[in-house]
Amino acid sequence: MVELKKLLNNSNNKKELRELIYISNLALKHWETYWSGFNSTYVCEEILKEFQNLNDFKFFIYGGYKSAQRSKIACYREDNPPEEEELIKNFPAKGIKISGNFLFDNATQDDFRSILIQNGVSEEKIGDIWTIGDRGAQGIIENLDIENLNEKFFYLRDVKVKINIVSLNELRIPVGRSQKIINTVEASKRLDAIASAGFRISRTKILERIETGVLRLNGTKVNKPTITLKIGDKLQLENKGFVEILDLQITKRERWKVKLLRK
């Protein structure tokens, strides 16, 4: 059995870690593969660091497509490993289409996520959600207890939307981004400055996204643009992927030379 107390010490993701401990013990006992709920891919990577010294288990992070920003963790015994193709084929999720006319009433990823939560879907059952122009959104949702949503109509503010549950291969998956190193020089290590440079978005637009809660720092929503960042911090922006801070160096002119990884 995996010891709970030892792994939870000093962890910033206790809830997620408890779940992984639980499914690890199930995998150990029943010789089967078990999946966690959906979490930020960043959080998934972080909590697996707590398990790196455990030899009895193997893990696989997947969110329905290669560059997903929210993923599940598959846990299985080291001496009973499934093939990666099998894990992907049996990934416990469906696609969801949320259709409506948002030409005059723009909606964000979090707006569409909220309508699912308001109708009984817990957050850990919802994977990535991405907007489809002004016609609504698509996304990935856990495949259990979702039949009641299929072909039902709801309202997002004043816009009538229809939800359809589909297979994952019917989705218009967002184009994956290749990894890219970005070098920039900024006046400070503030969140808004580095996010603007990393995502190639104006400072004004970054401030708007911070205010509306769609920018995340290390998996958590932030609403203060003045937060000082450090090496290793990861930023996540709706439909724009991740930016990780690889290096920060002060220049002779007291500006900051910043090295970023965007993916």
C-alpha positions, 0 to 999 in steps of 0.5 A, a space after each residue: 500500500 502507498 503511505 499517505 502521510 509521507 507523500 502528503 508532506 509539503 505538497 501543494 496539491 493534496 487533493 489531487 495527490 490523495 486521489 492518485 494514492 487511492 487509484 494507485 492502491 486500486 491498481 496494486 490490488 486489482 492488477 488493472 489500470 485506473 484513471 484519475 479525474 481531469 486536472 491541469 496538465 501542469 498539476 499532473 506533472 507536478 504530483 507525479 514528481 512525488 511518486 518518482 521514487 515508487 517502483 511498483 507503479 507506472 503512470 501515463 498523462 493524457 487528456 484526449 489529444 497530445 497538447 491537452 491543457 487538462 489531463 487524466 493520469 492513468 496508473 498501473 502496476 509496473 509488472 503489468 503495463 498496458 501498451 500506450 495505444 491501448 491506453 489511448 484507445 480506452 481513454 475514459 472520455 467523450 467529446 462534447 459540442 456546445 452549439 449556439 450563436 455568440 456573434 453578439 455575445 462573446 463567451 470564453 472557455 470558462 463560460 462554457 465550462 461553467 454551464 456544464 458545472 451548473 448542470 451537474 458536471 463536477 470540474 474534475 470530469 471536464 477536460 479541455 474546452 475550446 471555443 469554435 469562433 462565434 458558434 460555441 465550443 467543443 471539449 472533452 468530458 468524462 464518459 460516465 453519467 453524461 447521457 442526461 446532457 445529450 441533445 439538451 438545450 440550456 442557456 448561457 446568459 441569453 444565448 440558447 445552446 444545444 449540447 451533443 455528446 460525440 466520439 472524440 474523433 468527431 471533434 475539431 481538435 485544436 492545432 498542436 503547438 511545437 515547442 519554441 524558445 523565446 528570449 526577451 528583455 523586460 523591465 520587471 519580472 511581473 506577471 503581465 510583462 512576462 505573459 505578454 512576451 511569452 504569449 505574444 499578446 499586447 499588455 492590454 489584452 493580457 490584463 483583460 485575461 487576468 481580470 477575467 480569470 483565464 490566465 493561470 499561474 502554476 495551475 491556479 487562477 490569478 487576478 493580480 498582474 503585479 505578481 513577481 515570477 520566478 524560474 520554473 513558473 508555468 503560465 497557462 492561457 485559454 487556447 494559447 497553451 503554456 509558457 514556462 520560465 527557464 531563466 531570469 538574469 538581471 542586466 547591467 541596465 537593471 532590466 531582466 533577460 528572460 528565457 521562456 519555453 512556449 508549448 
